[in-house]
Amino acid sequence: MRARVRPLNLVRVVSELAGRGVSEDVIRAALAAGGLSEAEIAAVMSLAGVERPGEGVEAVREGVERLRRSLERLAEAIQQGPEGQVK
């Protein structure tokens, strides 16, 4: 069985946190602590409707692509299990 990672869940969580008044800096720090790059963070924030002025479309596109690749690697790692064996 193939692991499935849903990036829109991350976007929904970010949107909900922002809607509850969590500061953008705190959300960004949490995403960075989770291993996302600045471009990935920009993409998630943009998709969630929480973005800093001046974050360009190209940065968001780059972030979306990096996020997609990161999620694919995560799905593969989950599928492999802790010892590199397919579950």
BELTARA-V653288 format. One record per residue. N is the residue number from 0. PHI is phi as a letter, one per 20 degrees, with the letter a starting at -180 (none if undefined). BURIAL is I if it has 16 or more other C-alpha atoms within 10 Angstrom, else O. Layout:
n:phi:burial
N:PHI:BURIAL
N:PHI:BURIAL
This chain:
n:phi:burial
0:none:O
1:e:O
2:f:O
3:c:O
4:d:O
5:d:O
6:f:O
7:f:O
8:f:O
9:f:I
10:f:I
11:f:O
12:f:O
13:f:I
14:f:I
15:f:O
16:f:I
17:f:I
18:f:O
19:e:O
20:n:O
21:f:O
22:f:O
23:g:I
24:f:O
25:f:O
26:f:I
27:f:I
28:f:O
29:f:O
30:f:I
31:f:O
32:f:O
33:f:O
34:n:O
35:f:I
36:f:I
37:g:I
38:f:I
39:f:I
40:f:I
41:g:I
42:f:I
43:f:I
44:f:I
45:f:I
46:f:I
47:e:I
48:n:O
49:c:I
50:b:O
51:e:O
52:g:O
53:n:O
54:f:O
55:f:O
56:f:O
57:f:O
58:f:I
59:f:I
60:g:O
61:f:I
62:f:I
63:f:I
64:f:O
65:f:I
66:f:I
67:g:I
68:f:O
69:f:I
70:f:I
71:f:O
72:f:O
73:f:O
74:f:I
75:f:I
76:f:I
77:f:I
78:f:I
79:f:O
80:n:O
81:f:O
82:d:O
83:m:O
84:d:O
85:f:O
86:f:O
